[in-house]
Amino acid sequence: MKKLVTIMLFIFWAMVTAIFAAGLLSANSAGGGIAVGQNSGVAGQVDGVVPAQSLDASGTALVLNAVELAKHNSSSSCWLLISGKMYDVTTFLNQHPGNAGTMLPYCGKDATTAYANKGTAGGSPHSSTASAMLAGYYIGTLNQSIAVSSGKTTASTETNSTVQVAPSPAPVIQTPVVPAPVAPSPTAPRPAPSSTVKLTSVELAKHNSRQSCWLLISGKIYDVTNFLNQHPGNASTILPTCGTDATQAYATRGGTGSHSSSATAMLDAYYIGDLDQTVATSATNLASLPMPAPTSVPRSGDDDDEDD
């Protein structure tokens, strides 16, 4: 009899234990079907397991935080944070003028300073063209949530009360493809030089040497290049006034008197045109033409001797 009672009690407690265990299992299933261990203390991690993506609470959007940025730190996926904005420049690495090695050290990091000074202390900033190109790789701002087409992976397994999170597919981010700049055709014809020239003070100032000496005298411009070595006072007398207004110097013969009518007649042979007049380019090529034969050439330092 005692043996029968003992057997019945054993069966009774076995049934109670089974019912209790079934109740616990049902409660866990209602709470998500997994037993969660202690949290690791890192946002987005459970028991040291890091999700493949930094998904928000809804599981349908990717959070562009510092943790997500740090994952994209290689040539196969290179993200940059510049002035609070994230850019996926993976496809641009091999197109960068300074090659991929210039950008790779900043992948997955805040590259604001490196972009501002081109990676060199005191360096110059990038051009407006570079900034316009960078905009084509924009993903979103720091801590912004963006939609992902893959959704959140729900598959998980329970092992020793530790959640094993299955890796989620990488988010689908459409990165625009920037076409390579088209180099101008080397055979493109150059524009034909202008057939006219305006005799401005700027143009006058260009002709200020022994190879091309223009003078402005009383509003008229003269090319006296061919006359330099024929001048009775030698070329050094005229050279200081090349490319300038020589009206006063000519009127006073450099402070020593005045030029003769013969000298004035000779000067007319070198006339190009009036100041601010537009003339044919061929009219300004007097230096390449034979020197006009002078009506008379004074032999002394005074070119007025023939009038005396």
MARVEX-932465 format. One record per residue: x, y, z of N, C-alpha, C in turn; residue in three letters. Coordinates in steps of 0.001 Angstrom, whole numbers, plus 500000, padded with zeros to 6 digits. Example, Ala and Ser with C-alpha at 12.3 -4.5 7.8 and 13.67 -1.06 7.14 Angstrom:
<sites>
[site [513190 494310 507800] [512300 495500 507800] [513200 496700 507800] "ALA"]
[site [512850 497750 507080] [513670 498940 507140] [512900 500030 507870] "SER"]
</sites>
This chain:
<sites>
[site [500823 498795 500000] [500000 500000 500000] [500862 501262 500000] "MET"]
[site [501901 501249 500829] [502800 502416 500886] [503474 502649 499532] "LYS"]
[site [503843 501564 498867] [504477 501699 497554] [503521 502341 496565] "LYS"]
[site [502243 501990 496618] [501252 502553 495699] [501078 504038 495927] "LEU"]
[site [501026 504406 497235] [500872 505832 497563] [502094 506631 497068] "VAL"]
[site [503258 506036 497262] [504489 506729 496833] [504501 506934 495321] "THR"]
[site [504090 505914 494593] [504056 506018 493132] [503063 507076 492691] "ILE"]
[site [501909 507166 493334] [500875 508142 492966] [501362 509563 493249] "MET"]
[site [502045 509731 494426] [502588 511056 494738] [503639 511492 493710] "LEU"]
[site [504472 510569 493309] [505500 510878 492313] [504874 511315 491002] "PHE"]
[site [503812 510556 490592] [503125 510913 489342] [502472 512276 489467] "ILE"]
[site [501894 512577 490647] [501200 513853 490876] [502180 515022 490736] "PHE"]
[site [503335 514931 491418] [504300 516034 491342] [504925 516165 489952] "TRP"]
[site [505065 515061 489255] [505572 515139 487884] [504610 515901 486995] "ALA"]
[site [503308 515679 487194] [502301 516385 486381] [502294 517876 486733] "MET"]
[site [502410 518200 488049] [502428 519614 488462] [503628 520336 487852] "VAL"]
[site [504778 519638 487918] [505998 520252 487346] [505853 520490 485852] "THR"]
[site [505260 519531 485132] [505074 519677 483692] [504141 520829 483372] "ALA"]
[site [503048 520956 484157] [502084 522050 483931] [502754 523399 484181] "ILE"]
[site [503581 523480 485242] [504268 524745 485565] [505244 525149 484464] "PHE"]
[site [505987 524158 483957] [506942 524442 482876] [506227 524876 481611] "ALA"]
[site [505089 524248 481324] [504319 524644 480140] [503810 526064 480263] "ALA"]
[site [503427 526484 481496] [502957 527855 481711] [504057 528867 481462] "GLY"]
[site [505296 528570 481921] [506421 529477 481679] [506726 529612 480195] "LEU"]
[site [506690 528480 479484] [506956 528503 478052] [505924 529335 477313] "LEU"]
[site [504668 529220 477738] [503598 530010 477100] [503800 531491 477348] "SER"]
[site [504220 531859 478564] [504442 533277 478904] [505569 533859 478069] "ALA"]
[site [506650 533094 477879] [507766 533574 477072] [507374 533752 475620] "ASN"]
[site [506534 532841 475116] [506092 532951 473729] [505266 534210 473536] "SER"]
[site [504440 534567 474482] [503620 535779 474382] [504487 537023 474399] "ALA"]
[site [505646 536979 475040] [506534 538152 475130] [507531 538205 474017] "GLY"]
[site [507414 537426 472966] [508335 537509 471830] [508992 536201 471535] "GLY"]
[site [508799 535184 472377] [509300 533857 472077] [510767 533667 472342] "GLY"]
[site [511452 534666 472997] [512876 534538 473270] [513161 535004 474677] "ILE"]
[site [514149 534398 475287] [514572 534810 476629] [515759 535740 476476] "ALA"]
[site [515641 536936 477015] [516675 537949 476835] [517576 537982 478033] "VAL"]
[site [518896 537915 477796] [519864 538012 478879] [520077 539457 479260] "GLY"]
[site [521097 539745 480039] [521359 541106 480465] [521854 541944 479300] "GLN"]
[site [521430 543204 479283] [521828 544125 478228] [523297 544473 478357] "ASN"]
[site [524006 544626 477206] [525444 544912 477213] [525760 546341 477567] "SER"]
[site [524728 547218 477575] [524970 548621 477902] [525278 549457 476686] "GLY"]
[site [525341 548903 475469] [525599 549645 474243] [524316 549725 473444] "VAL"]
[site [523940 550935 473044] [522706 551109 472285] [522738 550263 471032] "ALA"]
[site [521644 549542 470784] [521557 548731 469593] [522227 547387 469737] "GLY"]
[site [522675 547016 470963] [523338 545736 471165] [522652 544984 472293] "GLN"]
[site [522613 543653 472178] [522096 542803 473240] [523119 541702 473472] "VAL"]
[site [523628 541604 474740] [524645 540602 475077] [525805 540633 474099] "ASP"]
[site [526226 541834 473677] [527417 541963 472842] [527197 541669 471383] "GLY"]
[site [525964 541421 470944] [525700 541143 469531] [525329 542443 468847] "VAL"]
[site [526072 542862 467829] [525852 544134 467137] [525007 543907 465895] "VAL"]
[site [523868 544619 465766] [523053 544465 464555] [523842 544910 463329] "PRO"]
[site [523496 544339 462169] [524164 544728 460931] [523785 546139 460540] "ALA"]
[site [522579 546583 460980] [522123 547938 460669] [521627 548612 461931] "GLN"]
[site [521751 549948 462006] [521220 550694 463137] [519784 551074 462826] "SER"]
[site [518852 550131 463048] [517451 550351 462716] [516747 551064 463852] "LEU"]
[site [515699 551852 463502] [514937 552538 464532] [513948 551582 465183] "ASP"]
[site [513104 552113 466091] [512183 551276 466847] [511203 550538 465952] "ALA"]
[site [510834 551170 464828] [509874 550528 463931] [510509 549408 463112] "SER"]
[site [511846 549418 463023] [512530 548397 462246] [512449 548601 460755] "GLY"]
[site [511957 549754 460298] [511809 549988 458862] [512666 551141 458369] "THR"]
[site [513435 551772 459251] [514251 552919 458852] [515655 552768 459424] "ALA"]
[site [516629 553238 458682] [518036 553182 459087] [518411 554508 459736] "LEU"]
[site [519016 554451 460929] [519429 555654 461645] [520878 555964 461287] "VAL"]
[site [521106 557137 460730] [522457 557531 460303] [523235 558109 461488] "LEU"]
[site [523555 557237 462452] [524291 557691 463622] [525773 557359 463495] "ASN"]
[site [526538 557709 464531] [527982 557498 464487] [528334 556016 464414] "ALA"]
[site [527490 555176 465037] [527752 553735 465004] [527621 553207 463580] "VAL"]
[site [526565 553648 462875] [526353 553200 461498] [527453 553732 460588] "GLU"]
[site [527853 554993 460802] [528929 555593 459998] [530211 554772 460103] "LEU"]
[site [530560 554361 461327] [531827 553664 461554] [531902 552322 460834] "ALA"]
[site [530737 551745 460463] [530739 550448 459781] [531211 550569 458329] "LYS"]
[site [531090 551765 457766] [531401 551967 456346] [532774 552634 456230] "HIS"]
[site [533796 551842 456475] [535156 552377 456612] [536158 551699 455691] "ASN"]
[site [535701 551263 454519] [536597 550554 453605] [536320 550953 452167] "SER"]
[site [537142 550449 451269] [536974 550778 449849] [535689 550169 449274] "SER"]
[site [535169 549124 449914] [533943 548504 449428] [532701 549245 449901] "SER"]
[site [532832 550056 450933] [531733 550888 451425] [532335 552022 452224] "SER"]
[site [532403 553191 451600] [533072 554349 452215] [532075 555484 452414] "CYS"]
[site [531769 555758 453687] [530901 556887 454029] [531740 557962 454720] "TRP"]
[site [531394 559211 454464] [532067 560340 455109] [531032 561205 455809] "LEU"]
[site [531419 561774 456965] [530599 562773 457643] [531274 564122 457454] "LEU"]
[site [530593 565035 456775] [531144 566366 456498] [530121 567415 456897] "ILE"]
[site [530473 568225 457892] [529591 569299 458376] [528203 568771 458724] "SER"]
[site [528160 567629 459416] [526885 567099 459879] [526094 566343 458838] "GLY"]
[site [526655 566153 457633] [525959 565435 456578] [526764 564205 456170] "LYS"]
[site [526047 563128 455823] [526721 561893 455430] [526669 561701 453923] "MET"]
[site [527782 561206 453395] [527908 560977 451963] [528484 559571 451729] "TYR"]
[site [527910 558862 450758] [528444 557556 450352] [529274 557781 449091] "ASP"]
[site [530599 557846 449257] [531499 558193 448148] [532203 556960 447588] "VAL"]
[site [531643 555776 447853] [532291 554536 447426] [532614 554532 445936] "THR"]
[site [531633 554913 445112] [531841 554860 443665] [532763 555967 443156] "THR"]
[site [533056 556946 444023] [533903 558064 443590] [535374 557842 443937] "PHE"]
[site [535680 556842 444759] [537059 556651 445232] [538069 556623 444098] "LEU"]
[site [537789 555799 443072] [538751 555645 441973] [538685 556786 440963] "ASN"]
[site [537730 557718 441149] [537640 558872 440246] [538288 560101 440860] "GLN"]
[site [538661 560013 442163] [539231 561180 442843] [540569 561544 442207] "HIS"]
[site [540783 562844 441912] [542048 563268 441281] [543289 562860 442075] "PRO"]
[site [543153 562767 443399] [544301 562393 444220] [544362 560907 444501] "GLY"]
[site [543603 560086 443793] [543448 558638 443913] [542737 558261 445220] "ASN"]
[site [542329 556988 445292] [541526 556514 446422] [542267 556627 447751] "ALA"]
[site [543597 556508 447719] [544377 556563 448945] [544230 557868 449700] "GLY"]
[site [543819 558921 449007] [543628 560215 449659] [542408 560194 450566] "THR"]
[site [541367 559435 450187] [540100 559450 450912] [539952 558306 451907] "MET"]
[site [540572 557152 451621] [540360 555960 452447] [540605 556179 453947] "LEU"]
[site [541613 556972 454376] [541830 557139 455817] [540651 557789 456533] "PRO"]
[site [539740 558433 455789] [538625 559136 456414] [537307 558388 456287] "TYR"]
[site [537319 557226 455638] [536088 556447 455493] [535580 556048 456869] "CYS"]
[site [534270 556230 457111] [533665 555879 458388] [533935 556877 459484] "GLY"]
[site [534435 558072 459128] [534805 559064 460142] [534241 560448 459796] "LYS"]
[site [534419 561372 460752] [534087 562776 460523] [535230 563388 459722] "ASP"]
[site [534965 563712 458442] [536008 564230 457549] [535838 565723 457283] "ALA"]
[site [535158 566425 458201] [534869 567851 457973] [536144 568662 457790] "THR"]
[site [537090 568511 458724] [538330 569290 458646] [539166 568882 457447] "THR"]
[site [539264 567577 457206] [540063 567099 456070] [539510 567623 454755] "ALA"]
[site [538179 567728 454650] [537589 568248 453406] [537839 569750 453286] "TYR"]
[site [537797 570449 454429] [537953 571908 454393] [539357 572335 453991] "ALA"]
[site [540391 571550 454372] [541769 571959 454035] [542489 570954 453150] "ASN"]
[site [541728 570071 452497] [542301 569057 451601] [543332 568184 452310] "LYS"]
[site [543091 567909 453605] [543939 566995 454349] [545287 567556 454741] "GLY"]
[site [545477 568862 454574] [546756 569486 454915] [546506 570713 455779] "THR"]
[site [547201 570829 456905] [547044 571980 457778] [547334 573259 457002] "ALA"]
[site [546381 574180 457028] [546545 575430 456295] [546301 575298 454812] "GLY"]
[site [545827 574117 454371] [545585 573901 452949] [544378 574666 452452] "GLY"]
[site [544258 574800 451146] [543159 575542 450553] [541904 574681 450522] "SER"]
[site [540711 575301 450583] [539459 574539 450559] [539165 573995 449175] "PRO"]
[site [538227 573042 449111] [537806 572510 447825] [537031 573568 447041] "HIS"]
[site [537027 573421 445736] [536349 574376 444862] [534833 574178 444911] "SER"]
[site [534102 575167 444370] [532644 575057 444301] [532232 573895 443407] "SER"]
[site [533057 573582 442407] [532757 572436 441532] [532824 571139 442312] "THR"]
[site [533841 570996 443190] [533966 569790 444010] [532790 569665 444964] "ALA"]
[site [532353 570783 445555] [531214 570756 446477] [529944 570354 445747] "SER"]
[site [529799 570819 444504] [528621 570446 443720] [528629 568950 443413] "ALA"]
[site [529805 568390 443130] [529911 566959 442879] [529608 566165 444145] "MET"]
[site [530096 566657 445303] [529881 565966 446572] [528393 565838 446875] "LEU"]
[site [527616 566857 446532] [526178 566831 446805] [525500 565636 446140] "ALA"]
[site [526073 565142 445055] [525485 564009 444357] [525579 562706 445140] "GLY"]
[site [526417 562674 446192] [526601 561463 446983] [525944 561563 448367] "TYR"]
[site [525115 562569 448566] [524483 562825 449861] [523494 561728 450232] "TYR"]
[site [523562 561255 451493] [522624 560253 452001] [521611 560906 452925] "ILE"]
[site [522097 561644 453909] [521230 562295 454880] [522068 562956 455946] "GLY"]
[site [521411 563592 456920] [522121 564268 457998] [522362 563317 459163] "THR"]
[site [523294 563672 460024] [523644 562845 461178] [522418 562634 462060] "LEU"]
[site [522183 561383 462459] [521070 560960 463315] [519710 561014 462621] "ASN"]
[site [519714 561219 461324] [518457 561172 460567] [518088 559706 460289] "GLN"]
[site [516793 559421 460238] [516317 558088 459881] [515899 558090 458421] "SER"]
[site [516402 557119 457668] [516042 557023 456256] [515430 555658 455997] "ILE"]
[site [514522 555585 455038] [513833 554341 454730] [514785 553362 454072] "ALA"]
[site [514625 552073 454392] [515383 551009 453740] [514386 550035 453139] "VAL"]
[site [514700 549533 451962] [513760 548689 451252] [513764 547257 451751] "SER"]
[site [514831 546844 452496] [514955 545440 452890] [514133 545087 454123] "SER"]
[site [513794 546093 454954] [513064 545811 456179] [513971 545181 457219] "GLY"]
[site [513402 544816 458399] [514188 544248 459489] [514085 542734 459490] "LYS"]
[site [515220 542070 459630] [515233 540613 459682] [514698 540153 461034] "THR"]
[site [513706 539250 461057] [513079 538815 462299] [513579 537461 462749] "THR"]
[site [514333 536744 461908] [514821 535413 462286] [515802 535505 463436] "ALA"]
[site [515611 534642 464463] [516519 534630 465606] [516497 533250 466229] "SER"]
[site [517515 532899 466998] [517588 531609 467680] [517869 531832 469143] "THR"]
[site [517440 530893 469996] [517640 531016 471440] [518684 530014 471881] "GLU"]
[site [519800 530486 472420] [520858 529609 472905] [521394 530171 474211] "THR"]
[site [521197 529444 475340] [521685 529871 476639] [521226 531288 476981] "ASN"]
[site [519971 531581 476706] [519351 532867 477046] [520033 534047 476364] "SER"]
[site [520720 533850 475265] [521390 534931 474536] [520756 535095 473164] "THR"]
[site [520395 536339 472816] [519753 536602 471530] [520804 536653 470436] "VAL"]
[site [520678 535829 469431] [521557 535862 468268] [520784 536548 467141] "GLN"]
[site [521149 537756 466798] [520422 538524 465785] [520986 538199 464416] "VAL"]
[site [520115 537720 463537] [520564 537393 462187] [520935 538669 461449] "ALA"]
[site [522030 538673 460705] [522440 539886 459961] [521366 540312 458972] "PRO"]
[site [521080 541611 458968] [520109 542144 458016] [520808 542504 456722] "SER"]
[site [520112 542392 455613] [520729 542808 454340] [521118 544271 454394] "PRO"]
[site [522155 544637 453689] [522592 546037 453640] [521486 546894 453045] "ALA"]
[site [521295 548116 453569] [520244 548979 453031] [520523 549340 451579] "PRO"]
[site [519439 549480 450844] [519567 549845 449427] [519589 551350 449340] "VAL"]
[site [520742 551908 449044] [520890 553361 448916] [521290 553661 447486] "ILE"]
[site [520462 554410 446835] [520726 554742 445438] [521777 555842 445362] "GLN"]
[site [522960 555468 444922] [524047 556442 444779] [524148 556886 443325] "THR"]
[site [523995 558185 443071] [524049 558645 441682] [525420 558433 441078] "PRO"]
[site [525434 558105 439835] [526685 557919 439107] [527007 559220 438376] "VAL"]
[site [528105 559828 438773] [528514 561091 438156] [529381 560779 436947] "VAL"]
[site [528967 561190 435765] [529773 560881 434583] [531117 561582 434634] "PRO"]
[site [532111 560917 434112] [533451 561512 434068] [533438 562725 433145] "ALA"]
[site [534164 563776 433543] [534188 564963 432686] [534753 564655 431303] "PRO"]
[site [534138 565242 430304] [534565 565011 428929] [535626 566042 428549] "VAL"]
[site [536796 565551 428228] [537892 566450 427852] [537605 567060 426479] "ALA"]
[site [537959 568328 426310] [537727 568951 425008] [538542 568274 423914] "PRO"]
[site [538000 568232 422732] [538677 567582 421623] [539967 568311 421283] "SER"]
[site [541092 567557 421221] [542367 568228 420920] [542422 568789 419507] "PRO"]
[site [541468 568344 418675] [541495 568814 417292] [540554 569996 417067] "THR"]
[site [539911 570449 418159] [538978 571563 417996] [539740 572788 417498] "ALA"]
[site [539246 573442 416469] [539965 574609 415928] [539963 575763 416906] "PRO"]
[site [541059 576459 416973] [541151 577635 417826] [540449 578812 417143] "ARG"]
[site [539863 579686 417952] [539187 580833 417344] [540183 581715 416589] "PRO"]
[site [539763 582218 415456] [540642 583060 414644] [540922 584361 415377] "ALA"]
[site [542153 584849 415329] [542478 586110 416005] [541662 587251 415418] "PRO"]
[site [541384 588229 416280] [540590 589372 415835] [541345 590135 414750] "SER"]
[site [540589 590615 413763] [541204 591353 412656] [541306 592837 412956] "SER"]
[site [540801 593244 414125] [540876 594662 414500] [541419 594783 415915] "THR"]
[site [541900 595958 416262] [542397 596230 417602] [541992 597657 417970] "VAL"]
[site [541609 597835 419248] [541240 599165 419719] [542453 599786 420394] "LYS"]
[site [542794 600980 419999] [544001 601646 420481] [543742 602339 421816] "LEU"]
[site [543547 601542 422849] [543302 602073 424178] [544614 602306 424908] "THR"]
[site [544529 602937 426077] [545730 603148 426886] [546293 601818 427381] "SER"]
[site [545395 600834 427559] [545850 599507 427978] [546683 598867 426871] "VAL"]
[site [546196 598975 425622] [546931 598410 424489] [548256 599151 424300] "GLU"]
[site [548227 600471 424474] [549441 601271 424358] [550513 600797 425340] "LEU"]
[site [550083 600530 426596] [551038 600162 427640] [551745 598843 427368] "ALA"]
[site [551162 597990 426503] [551788 596704 426190] [553049 596876 425332] "LYS"]
[site [553136 597998 424628] [554231 598220 423678] [555239 599181 424297] "HIS"]
[site [556012 598656 425234] [556884 599499 426051] [558333 599026 426046] "ASN"]
[site [558763 598453 424932] [560122 597907 424884] [560780 598204 423538] "SER"]
[site [562033 597838 423439] [562773 598034 422190] [562171 597200 421065] "ARG"]
[site [561585 596043 421416] [560985 595188 420383] [559667 595738 419852] "GLN"]
[site [558994 596562 420626] [557730 597170 420191] [557526 598432 420998] "SER"]
[site [557766 599565 420361] [557714 600854 421063] [556652 601753 420435] "CYS"]
[site [555568 601988 421196] [554504 602886 420751] [554544 604149 421611] "TRP"]
[site [554222 605270 420995] [554145 606550 421704] [552776 607169 421481] "LEU"]
[site [552263 607821 422531] [551036 608616 422403] [551451 610078 422421] "LEU"]
[site [551186 610777 421314] [551572 612189 421206] [550362 612967 420717] "ILE"]
[site [549870 613855 421575] [548727 614721 421231] [547527 613904 420762] "SER"]
[site [547235 612806 421453] [546062 611998 421141] [546245 611032 419993] "GLY"]
[site [547436 610979 419414] [547694 610066 418301] [548754 609045 418722] "LYS"]
[site [548625 607835 418207] [549550 606765 418577] [550460 606444 417396] "ILE"]
[site [551757 606325 417701] [552781 606073 416691] [553594 604833 417100] "TYR"]
[site [553928 604003 416116] [554816 602858 416343] [556190 603254 415814] "ASP"]
[site [557090 603630 416744] [558408 604142 416346] [559504 603088 416537] "VAL"]
[site [559112 601824 416588] [560087 600759 416823] [561240 600815 415832] "THR"]
[site [560930 600975 414544] [561964 600980 413508] [562838 602236 413530] "ASN"]
[site [562357 603261 414261] [563091 604523 414266] [564061 604635 415442] "PHE"]
[site [563964 603710 416416] [564771 603840 417630] [566249 604025 417331] "LEU"]
[site [566804 603149 416492] [568243 603218 416220] [568609 604310 415218] "ASN"]
[site [567567 604974 414645] [567843 606063 413691] [567762 607428 414372] "GLN"]
[site [567284 607448 415590] [567103 608733 416259] [568455 609390 416516] "HIS"]
[site [568583 610672 416226] [569866 611366 416409] [570391 611295 417832] "PRO"]
[site [569481 611241 418788] [569912 611172 420190] [570037 609747 420680] "GLY"]
[site [570030 608776 419806] [570072 607327 420026] [568800 606819 420704] "ASN"]
[site [568662 605468 420738] [567422 604839 421201] [567106 605152 422649] "ALA"]
[site [568125 605345 423493] [567887 605565 424922] [567103 606835 425183] "SER"]
[site [567078 607755 424198] [566316 608991 424371] [564816 608711 424317] "THR"]
[site [564416 607722 423501] [562999 607433 423306] [562493 606320 424227] "ILE"]
[site [563332 605331 424518] [562895 604129 425249] [562139 604429 426551] "LEU"]
[site [562529 605420 427363] [561794 605659 428617] [560328 606042 428396] "PRO"]
[site [559993 606523 427188] [558610 606956 426934] [557807 605918 426160] "THR"]
[site [558399 604784 425819] [557660 603743 425094] [556470 603273 425918] "CYS"]
[site [555310 603149 425290] [554106 602670 425962] [553439 603708 426828] "GLY"]
[site [553834 604977 426701] [553264 606033 427563] [552827 607226 426712] "THR"]
[site [552241 608216 427407] [551883 609483 426761] [553154 610328 426700] "ASP"]
[site [553685 610476 425485] [554952 611193 425310] [554736 612605 424766] "ALA"]
[site [553528 613125 424926] [553213 614454 424366] [554161 615521 424890] "THR"]
[site [554313 615587 426219] [555152 616626 426811] [556615 616424 426442] "GLN"]
[site [557070 615153 426471] [558472 614877 426140] [558777 615261 424705] "ALA"]
[site [557799 615028 423796] [558033 615378 422392] [557984 616884 422196] "TYR"]
[site [557046 617560 422883] [556895 619010 422691] [558110 619778 423187] "ALA"]
[site [558749 619265 424239] [559900 619986 424815] [561219 619319 424474] "THR"]
[site [561150 618269 423647] [562338 617500 423278] [563111 617100 424540] "ARG"]
[site [562321 616567 425510] [562914 616113 426770] [563404 617248 427623] "GLY"]
[site [562872 618480 427403] [563283 619638 428198] [564425 620419 427597] "GLY"]
[site [564739 620140 426329] [565883 620830 425710] [565470 621732 424553] "THR"]
[site [564168 621848 424287] [563738 622690 423164] [562493 622128 422521] "GLY"]
[site [562416 622224 421199] [561258 621697 420479] [561728 621019 419195] "SER"]
[site [560882 620072 418686] [561228 619385 417455] [560916 620265 416240] "HIS"]
[site [561614 620008 415168] [561439 620779 413929] [560270 620246 413122] "SER"]
[site [559888 620992 412104] [558819 620553 411215] [559231 619291 410458] "SER"]
[site [560522 619141 410155] [561007 617937 409475] [560808 616714 410362] "SER"]
[site [561092 616883 411660] [560906 615778 412592] [559441 615394 412670] "ALA"]
[site [558563 616397 412672] [557126 616128 412730] [556670 615407 411477] "THR"]
[site [557233 615794 410306] [556880 615126 409054] [557336 613663 409079] "ALA"]
[site [558512 613431 409644] [559004 612055 409745] [558116 611228 410685] "MET"]
[site [557632 611866 411769] [556791 611163 412751] [555497 610663 412118] "LEU"]
[site [554956 611432 411161] [553700 611041 410509] [553787 609671 409848] "ASP"]
[site [555012 609296 409425] [555164 608006 408736] [554928 606829 409677] "ALA"]
[site [554981 607086 410991] [554825 606018 411969] [553446 606038 412640] "TYR"]
[site [552538 606825 412126] [551198 606981 412705] [550374 605697 412532] "TYR"]
[site [549727 605256 413630] [548841 604077 413584] [547391 604505 413592] "ILE"]
[site [547034 605367 414550] [545658 605825 414669] [545500 606661 415911] "GLY"]
[site [544276 607175 416115] [544007 608013 417282] [543696 607148 418500] "ASP"]
[site [543893 607722 419701] [543573 607031 420944] [542107 606615 420957] "LEU"]
[site [541846 605360 421349] [540504 604759 421431] [539885 604500 420067] "ASP"]
[site [540651 604654 419014] [540158 604313 417673] [540352 602815 417430] "GLN"]
[site [539445 602201 416702] [539572 600799 416323] [540122 600731 414907] "THR"]
[site [541241 600026 414758] [541899 599964 413452] [542144 598506 413086] "VAL"]
[site [542428 598260 411831] [542763 596913 411382] [544074 596480 412021] "ALA"]
[site [544153 595206 412383] [545363 594686 413022] [546591 594909 412150] "THR"]
[site [546411 594804 410853] [547551 594983 409947] [548139 596385 410048] "SER"]
[site [547333 597342 410474] [547814 598723 410571] [548767 598902 411737] "ALA"]
[site [548769 597957 412680] [549632 598082 413854] [550929 597302 413711] "THR"]
[site [551142 596681 412566] [552349 595868 412353] [553461 596656 411680] "ASN"]
[site [553603 597912 412043] [554605 598750 411393] [556021 598285 411706] "LEU"]
[site [556186 597641 412867] [557537 597214 413246] [558074 596141 412313] "ALA"]
[site [557172 595446 411615] [557621 594395 410700] [557812 594911 409277] "SER"]
[site [557486 596176 409057] [557610 596756 407723] [558938 597496 407590] "LEU"]
[site [559418 597681 406349] [560649 598461 406159] [560468 599862 406702] "PRO"]
[site [561516 600426 407272] [561437 601766 407822] [561238 602783 406704] "MET"]
[site [560270 603683 406877] [560069 604710 405843] [561338 605533 405670] "PRO"]
[site [561601 605898 404436] [562792 606720 404167] [562551 608125 404681] "ALA"]
[site [563398 608626 405565] [563197 609977 406108] [563460 611018 405028] "PRO"]
[site [562741 612166 405149] [562951 613255 404199] [564300 613912 404451] "THR"]
[site [564704 613911 405702] [566039 614402 406060] [566370 613855 407425] "SER"]
[site [567614 613510 407626] [568050 612970 408902] [569129 613875 409452] "VAL"]
[site [568859 614548 410546] [569883 615418 411136] [571083 614590 411568] "PRO"]
[site [572240 615105 411437] [573476 614395 411779] [573959 614754 413173] "ARG"]
[site [573470 615827 413698] [573912 616226 415030] [572873 615815 416044] "SER"]
[site [573144 616108 417328] [572173 615785 418373] [570956 616652 418293] "GLY"]
[site [570996 617770 417537] [569854 618669 417426] [569151 618379 416107] "ASP"]
[site [567901 617848 416168] [567216 617502 414921] [566518 618714 414346] "ASP"]
[site [566779 619932 414870] [566200 621146 414303] [567195 621876 413429] "ASP"]
[site [568411 621324 413234] [569447 622037 412517] [569010 622375 411107] "ASP"]
[site [568168 621488 410482] [567840 621757 409087] [566893 622937 408959] "GLU"]
[site [566266 623376 410097] [565362 624527 410037] [566072 625804 410361] "ASP"]
[site [567272 625691 410905] [567957 626913 411357] [568561 627668 410169] "ASP"]
</sites>
